[in-house]
């Protein structure tokens, strides 16, 4: 295992409950998982997560098997492609939906796909979205409630003003049947299961995020007059299947949510999901060249193993976003450098501040 200090000092990406902020800074060390042994805590995280995720996916696979056996997987999605007016046309598409070993459904290239090629163009009217405010907090609950409104699943005692009729409502109701029937993310696990992970920093983050998600589900349950399970399903759907587009909106974009995750460095210049030039469609572009039969993946964002586990219920064997905290402040870093190089601490602090 090799540790690589990042060249920049960035705010900690801990997952926190709504209304809380963390301003302390941490120097991150990238962990190369391509050789050597994982730290004991990360081994615990990966092993325990794999056990829980495997159990969740097995249950979901059994619940969905009857649907998958009714016809070829891609043909199941043709009515959605055409009904949501996705471009290019179904017969000109570059992608097929397929079952990907170890990853569930995914988009696979029908032919060679070039980097930057337009794969999907979905009308904005087909999406379910919320505007993003400056702090981007609380969107999970608001978007989850909008999903239940679009699906006409609000309870009888819900505010009548929330009820919504939409031209694509019936299509969305059918499309939602392709979603997993139960949340897989660790944010929905029992507290004792999260504690079992054993890695203190990870447990702290997961417990905090779980609290935030449970509060969101409680809000959705109350305002939508739906059972808690239905609220958790809706919140899970939006945190696993929605996209932030230019930090302007958070949107559930049909068919775009079938892409699986491809970890990528934060320095990547590829933005797979973006507005069309006219601003009336969401577009998905290929992040790299893909050969026929290979899966086309997009990056969900720079998410650590803990974040992926919390939201998606998965841990990847290689993930550039994984890190170990080596120093908790710039001062600690300078003190360590001083002890190695013998340079006066205040001189090095002055240089950092000047930069």
C-alpha positions in Angstrom: 0.0 0.0 0.0 1.4 3.4 -0.9 0.3 6.8 0.6 0.3 9.8 -1.7 -0.2 13.3 -0.2 -2.5 15.4 -2.3 -1.1 18.7 -3.6 -4.0 20.7 -2.2 -5.6 21.2 1.1 -9.3 20.9 0.9 -12.3 21.1 3.3 -13.2 17.8 4.8 -15.9 15.9 2.8 -17.6 14.4 5.8 -21.3 13.7 5.5 -23.1 15.8 8.1 -26.6 16.2 9.3 -28.6 19.2 7.9 -27.8 22.5 9.5 -24.3 21.5 10.5 -21.1 22.7 9.0 -17.5 21.7 9.4 -14.8 24.3 8.7 -11.7 22.5 9.9 -9.3 21.4 7.2 -7.7 18.1 6.7 -4.7 17.2 4.6 -5.7 14.1 2.7 -3.5 11.2 1.8 -4.5 9.1 -1.2 -4.3 5.4 -0.7 -3.2 3.2 -3.5 -5.1 0.0 -3.3 -3.4 -1.6 -6.3 -0.8 -3.3 -4.2 -0.1 -4.3 -0.6 -2.5 -4.6 2.2 -5.4 -2.4 3.1 -5.4 -0.8 6.6 -7.2 -3.0 9.1 -10.2 -0.6 9.4 -10.7 -0.4 5.7 -10.6 -4.2 5.4 -13.3 -4.3 8.1 -15.3 -1.7 6.1 -15.0 -3.6 2.8 -15.6 -7.0 4.3 -18.6 -6.1 6.4 -20.0 -3.9 3.6 -19.7 -6.8 1.1 -21.6 -9.1 3.4 -24.5 -6.6 3.9 -24.5 -5.4 0.3 -24.5 -9.0 -1.0 -27.5 -9.8 1.2 -29.4 -6.7 0.0 -28.7 -7.4 -3.6 -29.7 -11.0 -3.3 -33.1 -10.0 -2.0 -33.6 -7.4 -4.7 -32.5 -9.8 -7.4 -35.1 -12.4 -6.3 -37.8 -9.7 -6.2 -37.0 -8.5 -9.7 -36.3 -11.8 -11.4 -39.9 -12.3 -12.5 -39.8 -8.9 -14.3 -36.5 -9.7 -16.0 -37.7 -13.0 -17.4 -40.6 -11.5 -19.3 -38.4 -10.5 -22.3 -35.1 -9.1 -23.3 -33.9 -6.5 -20.9 -33.4 -3.8 -23.6 -36.9 -4.3 -25.0 -38.4 -3.6 -21.6 -37.0 -0.1 -21.8 -38.1 0.7 -25.4 -41.5 2.1 -24.3 -39.7 4.4 -21.9 -37.2 5.6 -24.4 -39.9 6.4 -26.9 -42.5 7.7 -24.3 -40.0 10.1 -22.7 -39.0 11.3 -26.2 -35.3 10.5 -25.8 -33.0 11.3 -28.6 -31.5 9.8 -30.7 -34.3 7.5 -31.7 -34.6 4.0 -30.3 -33.3 2.4 -33.5 -30.4 4.8 -33.8 -29.3 4.5 -30.2 -25.7 3.5 -29.3 -26.7 1.7 -26.1 -28.4 -1.4 -24.9 -29.5 -2.2 -21.4 -27.9 -5.4 -20.1 -27.3 -7.2 -16.9 -23.7 -6.5 -15.9 -22.1 -9.1 -13.6 -21.7 -7.8 -10.1 -23.3 -4.4 -11.0 -26.9 -5.1 -11.9 -28.3 -3.3 -14.9 -26.2 -1.0 -17.0 -25.8 0.6 -20.4 -23.6 -1.4 -22.8 -22.3 -0.1 -26.2 -24.0 -1.5 -29.3 -21.2 -0.2 -31.4 -18.0 1.8 -30.8 -18.8 4.9 -28.8 -16.5 7.9 -29.1 -15.4 10.1 -26.2 -17.8 13.1 -26.0 -20.4 11.4 -28.1 -24.0 12.3 -27.2 -25.6 9.2 -25.8 -28.9 10.4 -24.4 -30.9 13.6 -24.7 -33.9 13.7 -22.4 -36.5 16.5 -22.5 -36.5 18.5 -19.2 -40.3 18.1 -19.0 -39.7 14.3 -18.6 -37.5 14.8 -15.5 -38.5 15.4 -11.9 -36.4 18.1 -10.3 -35.9 20.7 -7.6 -34.0 23.9 -7.6 -30.7 23.9 -5.7 -30.1 26.6 -3.2 -26.7 27.9 -2.1 -26.1 25.4 0.7 -27.8 22.6 -1.3 -29.3 21.2 1.9 -32.7 19.5 2.2 -33.1 18.6 -1.5 -33.5 14.9 -0.7 -36.7 15.4 1.1 -38.1 17.9 -1.4 -37.2 15.8 -4.4 -38.5 12.6 -2.8 -41.9 14.3 -2.2 -41.9 15.4 -5.8 -41.3 11.8 -6.9 -44.3 10.6 -4.8 -46.4 13.4 -6.3 -45.4 12.4 -9.9 -46.3 8.8 -9.1 -49.6 9.8 -7.5 -48.6 8.0 -4.3 -49.5 10.6 -1.7 -51.7 9.5 1.1 -55.4 10.6 1.4 -54.6 13.2 4.2 -51.9 14.9 2.2 -52.3 18.6 1.4 -54.5 18.7 -1.8 -52.3 21.4 -3.2 -49.5 18.8 -3.4 -51.4 16.6 -5.7 -50.2 16.7 -9.3 -51.4 15.5 -12.6 -48.8 15.2 -15.3 -48.9 14.1 -18.9 -46.1 11.6 -18.2 -47.5 10.3 -14.9 -48.6 6.9 -16.1 -45.2 6.4 -17.9 -43.4 7.4 -14.7 -45.5 4.9 -12.7 -44.4 2.1 -15.0 -40.8 3.3 -15.0 -40.6 3.4 -11.2 -41.4 -0.3 -11.2 -37.9 -0.9 -12.5 -36.4 0.6 -9.3 -35.2 -1.6 -6.5 -38.0 -2.4 -4.1 -35.9 -1.6 -0.9 -33.0 0.7 -0.1 -29.5 -0.8 -0.1 -27.5 2.1 1.2 -26.0 1.9 4.7 -27.9 5.1 5.6 -30.9 2.8 5.9 -29.1 0.1 7.9 -29.8 -0.4 11.6 -27.5 1.5 13.8 -25.8 -1.5 15.3 -25.0 -2.8 11.8 -23.3 0.5 11.0 -21.3 0.3 14.2 -20.2 -3.2 13.3 -18.1 -1.6 10.5 -15.6 -0.7 13.2 -13.7 2.0 11.4 -14.3 5.1 13.7 -14.2 7.8 11.0 -16.5 5.8 8.7 -18.9 4.9 11.5 -19.1 8.6 12.5 -19.9 9.7 8.9 -22.4 6.9 8.3 -24.3 7.5 11.6 -24.5 11.3 10.9 -25.7 10.8 7.3 -28.1 8.1 8.4 -29.6 10.6 10.9 -30.0 13.1 8.1 -31.7 10.6 5.8 -34.0 9.4 8.5 -35.0 13.0 9.2 -35.7 13.5 5.5 -37.8 10.3 5.4 -39.8 11.4 8.4 -40.5 14.8 6.8 -41.6 13.1 3.6 -43.8 10.6 5.5 -45.5 13.4 7.4 -46.0 15.8 4.5 -46.9 13.1 2.0 -49.1 11.2 4.4 -47.3 7.9 3.4 -46.0 5.0 5.4 -42.4 5.3 6.6 -41.3 2.5 4.3 -42.7 4.4 1.3 -40.9 7.5 2.4 -37.6 5.7 2.8 -38.1 4.1 -0.7 -38.6 7.6 -2.2 -35.6 9.1 -0.4 -33.4 6.2 -1.4 -34.5 6.6 -5.0 -33.5 10.3 -5.2 -30.2 9.9 -3.5 -29.2 7.0 -5.7 -30.7 8.0 -9.1 -30.7 11.8 -9.3 -28.1 14.2 -10.8 -26.9 17.6 -9.9 -26.8 19.6 -13.1 -24.4 22.6 -13.0 -25.4 23.1 -9.3 -28.7 24.6 -10.5 -31.1 21.7 -10.2 -31.2 18.2 -8.8 -33.1 16.0 -11.2 -34.4 12.5 -11.6 -33.7 11.9 -15.3 -35.3 8.8 -16.7 -32.9 6.3 -18.4 -29.8 8.4 -17.4 -30.1 6.7 -14.0 -29.3 3.3 -15.5 -25.6 4.2 -15.9 -23.3 2.6 -13.3 -20.6 4.5 -11.5 -17.0 4.9 -12.8 -14.7 6.5 -10.2 -12.8 9.4 -11.7 -10.4 12.0 -10.4 -11.9 15.3 -9.4 -9.6 17.0 -11.9 -11.4 15.3 -14.8 -12.7 17.8 -17.4 -15.5 15.5 -18.5 -19.1 16.5 -17.4 -21.3 13.6 -18.5 -24.7 15.1 -17.6 -25.3 18.7 -18.7 -27.8 21.1 -20.2 -28.4 21.2 -23.9 -27.5 24.5 -25.6 -31.1 25.5 -25.6 -31.5 24.6 -21.9 -34.6 22.5 -22.5 -33.0 19.0 -22.4 -30.6 17.0 -20.3 -27.7 15.5 -22.2 -25.4 12.6 -21.3 -22.1 12.4 -23.2 -19.6 9.5 -23.3 -16.7 10.1 -20.9 -14.4 8.0 -22.9 -14.2 5.8 -26.0 -16.0 2.4 -25.4 -15.8 -0.6 -27.7 -18.9 -2.7 -28.7 -20.1 -4.9 -25.9 -18.4 -2.9 -23.2 -20.3 -1.2 -20.4 -20.5 2.6 -20.6 -20.2 4.2 -17.1 -20.3 7.7 -15.8 -18.9 9.3 -12.7 -21.4 10.0 -9.9 -18.9 12.4 -8.3 -15.8 12.1 -6.2 -17.2 9.8 -3.5 -15.2 7.9 -1.0 -15.9 4.3 0.0 -18.0 5.5 3.0 -20.1 7.8 0.8 -20.7 5.1 -1.8 -21.6 2.6 0.9 -24.0 5.1 2.6 -25.9 6.0 -0.5 -25.5 3.1 -3.0 -24.7 0.2 -0.7 -21.5 -0.7 -2.5 -17.7 -0.6 -2.0 -15.4 -0.5 -5.0 -12.0 -2.3 -5.0 -10.4 0.8 -6.6 -11.5 4.3 -5.8 -9.4 7.4 -6.2 -11.6 9.2 -3.7 -10.6 7.0 -0.8 -8.1 8.6 1.6 -6.6 8.4 5.1 -6.3 11.5 7.2 -2.6 12.1 7.9 -2.8 15.6 9.3 -5.8 17.4 10.8 -4.5 20.9 10.1 -1.9 22.9 8.2 0.0 23.5 11.4 0.3 19.7 12.0 1.6 19.3 8.5 4.2 22.1 8.9 5.3 20.7 12.3 5.9 17.3 10.7 7.9 18.9 7.8 9.9 20.8 10.4 10.8 17.7 12.3 12.0 16.1 9.1 13.8 19.0 7.4 14.8 21.1 10.5 13.4 24.3 9.0 11.8 26.9 11.4 8.1 26.3 11.6 7.2 29.9 11.2 9.1 30.2 8.0 7.2 27.4 6.4 3.9 28.7 7.7 4.8 32.1 6.1 5.5 30.4 2.8 2.2 28.6 2.8 0.2 31.7 3.7 2.0 33.6 0.9 1.0 31.0 -1.6 
